[in-house]
Amino acid sequence: MKELVEVIAKSLVDYPDQVVVTETENEKAIVLELRVAQSDMGKVIGKQGRIAKAIRSVVKAAASKEEKKVIVEIMQ
């Protein structure tokens, strides 16, 4: 899942070298924290959060194959 979020984010931003995805797992879910350059935040979130919602949907669909819950958080 981490690689999927990383590939999607790097294709959206102007500074792909500053994309960092950290993965932590607890008993309920896998949490993916996405960090990008400050100037790229708008590109990752999108108007009214549409791109962020689309990223979460894709990851959720991929995670359902493995029957795991995945949470994508966009950090500043």
Helices and strands as residue ranges (DSSP letters): H 2-12, G 16-18, E 20-25, E 30-35, G 38-40, H 41-45, G 47-49, H 50-65, E 70-75
